[in-house]
């Protein structure tokens, strides 16, 4: 009878009832006692860390570094050089990966669209800026240095002093300064009406942005995966450019 009860309780976490591939209980269930005094004991266990080499159990820190606990989005334990041993450096490297990945995603889209529209290879566009924009090279360079310098300086300061750059005196749009505040509380994911205008990771209630934790975590993972793919794509584009080839040319377009 006890074994039947155990099977019944364990069945509550089955894939059929939970609608998932794995049991949602993720914990051993034991029936303690006999007769009317029986009770269910559930021993909670933490979810196993994901690995970039799931089929390999050995390998020490190369396969399963102890300084990576799987809490970061997209953390599969890949750190062969041990760059994340120091928690402060780990935080900075994640910030750098996120920013570089976002730029890479933007660059990949820009390279395809720019060449498709102008017919000029992306690595030659700087020599003929008039073909892709009605500005001279000096104007483009000066504007980029001015605007990017301002934005990056604010991001740098905000990294060491979170939310310090959302105050009214720090933005030229003082009436909407609250839109620049970190609405999610997570470094690198400000959210809010300005940074999430389509409310992908939250909702607007009475004009106030309310983050959705479940959506945000799912989007964090999707973003870092796409960011890493885009950075690899940019590396390939650089090798192609060294041979005088373009992404569209490589695709025969």
Buried (B, 14 or more C-beta within 10 A) or exposed (E): EEEEEBEEBBEEBBEEEEEEEEBEBEBEBEBEEEEEEEEEEEEEEEEEBEBBBEEEEEEEBBBBBEBBEBEBBBBBBBBEEEEBBEEEEBBBBBBEBBBBBBBBBEBBEEBBEBBEEBEBBBBBBEEEBEBBEEEEEEEBEEEEEEEEEEEEEBEEEBBEEEEEBBEEEBBEEEEEBBBBBBBBEBBBBBBBBBBBEEBEBBEEEEEEBEBBEEBBEBBBEEBBEBBBBBBEBBEEBEEBBEEEBBBBEEEEE
